[in-house]
Amino acid sequence: HKKATQNKNKINLCKTVFKALIRPHLDYLFIALSTSTQRVLKDLQKIQNKIFKTIKYFPLRTRISTIHQKLSLQTISVRTDLLFEKFVANRQNHTQINDDLRDSQNTTSPSHKYWTYFDKFRHVTWNLDRQNNIELNP
């Protein structure tokens, strides 16, 4: 029982170190990661996965989704999307952004694969507006 408690404490300490020292660097890059190629995200995800496997031992063939679930930590793409949505939500009342969004309403977006930062911003803003309307008019 003592060894299990020590192991759990070690895992919690390693997760805290990750959250305090490594994740802030990835969080700071969320705008660049939102517009980067899939190659960059894949490489960063591989690095994060190696860190997670260092935090806690997992058998060789353990699914990445299982590792993230067991450690209660998000993948880089999920965390980037959450930070991006938070960023957009905090800037919804910005005059210049609203003007640009209004001007772009009649233009069609390119394929999701080729979205620019502005296309993603517009999409997230549209979803937030839709959620707000649903909450206001149940």
BELMOLIN-V482687 format. One line per field, one symbol per residue. ss: DSSP state (H for helix, E for strand, C for the rest). A space follows every 10 residues. Layout:
ss = ???
This chain:
ss = CHHHHHHHHH HHHHHHHHHH HHHHHHHHCH HHHHHCCHHH HHHHHHHHHH HHHHHCCCCC CCCHHHHHHH HCCCCHHHHH HHHHHHHHHH CCCCHHHHHH HHHHCCCCCC CHHHCCHHHH HHHHHHHHHH HHHHHHCC
